[in-house]
Amino acid sequence: MPGLKQLPDGHRLSRRRRVDLADLAGDPFIIFPRTIGPNLYDSIIGACHAAGFAPSISMESPQISSAANLVSAEFGVAVVPSSMRQVQVEAVSYHELQGKPLATGIALIHRQRERSPAVTNFVRIVRQYRAAARRSSGQ
């Protein structure tokens, strides 16, 4: 989930470990097209509005993983899922967002009659994790 902010190395906030989204209200944003991930896109835009601003979108990244290269070229800043931290690009730093974490759903699709032990065990574990997450959130 988008729990990280990508900043170019020379950015005024690049020395902070955690960044408040509101502090980036004046920065140009790099975002991927909504068609790639509507829930994630809406979550990012909604978080900006909740922080009191409408993001100024300077550029659309053709895919989420391409945002780091555009940040490195100093076209703007990007909100990306935490898993993107593994994409290391020169002159880009990752920062946690302060406040409530952004969240979006994911889906698991598999063949109903699949008999592979690896697949059936993976599906079982995902279902157990989902059930535990629902219990802890009161759903």
C-alpha positions in Angstrom: 0.0 0.0 0.0 1.0 3.5 -0.5 2.9 4.1 2.7 5.9 5.7 1.2 6.8 9.0 -0.5 9.5 9.1 -3.1 11.5 12.3 -3.0 14.5 13.5 -5.1 17.7 13.7 -3.0 17.8 17.5 -3.1 14.2 17.9 -1.9 13.7 20.2 1.1 12.2 17.3 3.1 14.6 14.6 2.0 16.4 14.4 5.4 13.2 13.5 7.2 12.3 9.9 7.9 8.6 10.6 8.0 6.8 13.2 5.9 3.4 14.8 6.4 1.5 14.7 3.1 0.3 18.3 3.7 3.9 19.5 3.6 4.0 18.5 -0.1 0.9 20.5 -1.1 3.0 22.8 -3.3 5.1 20.1 -5.0 4.3 18.6 -8.4 3.1 15.0 -8.2 3.9 12.1 -10.4 1.1 9.6 -10.4 0.2 6.6 -12.6 -3.0 6.5 -14.7 -6.2 5.7 -12.8 -6.8 2.8 -15.1 -3.8 0.9 -13.7 -5.1 0.9 -10.2 -8.4 2.8 -9.5 -8.5 2.0 -5.8 -4.9 3.0 -5.2 -5.2 6.1 -7.4 -8.4 7.2 -5.5 -6.7 6.5 -2.2 -3.8 8.8 -3.0 -6.0 11.6 -4.4 -8.4 11.2 -1.4 -5.4 11.4 1.1 -4.3 14.6 -0.5 -7.8 16.1 -0.3 -8.0 15.0 3.4 -4.6 16.8 3.9 -6.2 19.9 2.6 -5.0 20.2 -1.0 -5.6 18.9 -4.5 -2.4 17.5 -5.9 -0.8 19.3 -8.9 -0.2 16.4 -11.2 2.9 17.2 -13.3 3.2 13.9 -15.0 1.7 10.5 -15.3 4.0 7.5 -14.9 3.2 4.7 -17.4 3.3 2.3 -14.5 3.8 2.5 -10.7 7.4 1.2 -10.9 8.4 3.9 -13.3 7.7 6.7 -10.9 11.1 6.4 -9.2 12.9 7.2 -12.5 10.7 10.3 -12.9 11.3 11.4 -9.3 15.1 10.9 -10.0 14.8 13.2 -13.0 13.1 15.8 -10.6 9.8 15.9 -12.3 8.1 15.7 -8.9 7.3 13.6 -5.9 5.3 10.3 -5.8 3.2 8.3 -3.3 3.9 4.6 -3.9 3.2 1.3 -2.1 5.7 0.4 0.6 6.8 -2.6 -1.5 8.3 -0.2 -4.0 11.1 0.5 -1.5 13.0 -2.4 -3.2 13.2 -0.3 -6.4 16.4 1.5 -5.8 17.1 4.4 -8.1 20.0 6.8 -7.8 19.0 10.2 -6.2 15.7 9.0 -4.9 14.8 8.5 -1.2 11.8 6.9 0.4 9.9 8.3 3.3 7.0 7.0 5.4 3.9 9.1 5.4 2.8 10.4 8.8 -0.7 9.8 10.0 -3.2 7.1 9.1 -1.8 4.6 6.5 -3.4 4.5 3.1 -5.0 1.3 2.2 -6.5 -0.4 -0.8 -7.8 -3.9 -1.5 -6.1 -6.7 -3.5 -7.6 -9.7 -5.1 -6.5 -13.3 -5.4 -7.6 -15.3 -8.4 -7.0 -19.0 -8.8 -8.4 -22.0 -10.6 -11.2 -23.5 -8.5 -10.1 -27.0 -9.1 -6.4 -26.4 -8.7 -4.7 -29.4 -6.9 -1.1 -28.1 -6.7 -0.1 -28.2 -3.0 1.8 -24.9 -3.4 -1.3 -23.1 -4.8 -3.8 -24.7 -2.4 -1.6 -23.9 0.6 -1.1 -20.3 -0.5 -4.9 -19.8 -1.0 -5.5 -21.3 2.5 -3.0 -19.0 4.1 -4.4 -15.9 2.3 -7.9 -16.8 3.5 -6.7 -17.3 7.1 -4.9 -13.9 7.0 -8.1 -12.2 5.5 -10.3 -13.7 8.2 -7.8 -12.6 11.0 -7.7 -9.1 9.5 -11.4 -8.9 9.4 -11.7 -10.0 13.0 -9.1 -7.4 14.2 -10.9 -4.6 12.3 -14.3 -5.5 13.6 -15.8 -6.4 10.3 
